[in-house]
Amino acid sequence: MSVELSVVRDDVTAVAADVLLLKHAQAHYGADAVVADRLTRSGRLSEANLSPDDGSHVLVPSAGEIAAANVLFVGVPGLRQFRYREIRQFARRAIRALADSRLPVQTLATTVHGPGYGLDMEEAFRWLVAGFQQGLTAHSLPRLRRLMFAERNPRRFEILQELVADTELVMPSAPLATPTVVPAPALEPKRKQSVFVAMPFNDEFEDVYQFGIYAAVRKCGYVCEKVDESVFTGPIVEQITEGIKNSTFVVADLSLERPNVYLEVGYAWALKKPVVLVAREGQRLHFDLSHHKCLFYKNITRLSAALEKTIQDMFGPGGET
């Protein structure tokens, strides 16, 4: 039997479900923070009640503060350490927590954690579903019929619709008798080569990233990542440098002459990482980069086509690491 997968274009607080699954990355971010705030407004719960340590969880009734009847917060590592493997583990642990609770869960809602702070949307989804599948293989949730992903961003919603249509989540007829021996690698996605994107921290570049850069990088078979400075409360440099270190190459948008982008290009070159330079048509480049090849784009469609061709010519299709 399969669990129905669907995407809801709405805020997580408005999605009706038996349980809304969220993370606690040793602080609340994004949707996690919005829901935590709703649940604490009445004074019935405190922030401490909704802040499990890594490896723990809390399951609380929403008491009508949001559309879901219950909320499950699963404690995970800090945001900088919460990547694809941790997303898989998060989903596995969530299924186990729900099985242990014996709550008759028919509908489970969540978000695809990661894209809001720069992880690859499609890659995060693959690892999340793999975690759910591993959890259901080991633990019994006999009444589960539907898993919903809430997403407000129009572009991410479109991507999720395509992913959900091509994905199956199977409910085993009977879970394994000894969950501890479930071979995790058997259901684990293969790791892919990654590309790090350096670009201005500016809302007007969201479409440039989603349609011009992300789409081209994914078509070539690579994972596409960037860092959003608005998410991190501490220094962002470590997250950026790790992203560059782990990448196969870097794509840098030099539009608006942002100092952070120039610094990231310099750091990549210091590590001998190849860099593909792009910029809006008419953008002036500083003297130290002006003699390097740059893809100047007039519109997003041309950027995507030129970038895809450049990646294929320079690096070929992305592979597994």
ABEGO torsion letter per residue (X at the ends): XBBBBBBBBBBAAABBBABBBBBBAGBBBEAAAAAAAAAAAAGABBAAAABBBBGBBBBBBAGGABABABBBBBBBBBAAABBAAAAAAAAAAAAAAAAAAGBBBABBBBBBBGAAAGBBAAAAAAAAAAAAAAAAAABBBAABABBBBBBABAAAAAAAAAAAAABBBBBBABBBABAAABBAAAABBBBBBBBBBBBBBBAAAAAAAAAAAAAAAAAAGBBBBBBBAAABABBAAAAAAAAAAABABBBBBABGGBAAAAAAAAAAAAAGBBBBBBBBBGBBBBAAAAABBBBBBABAAAAAAAAAAAAAAAAEBBBBX
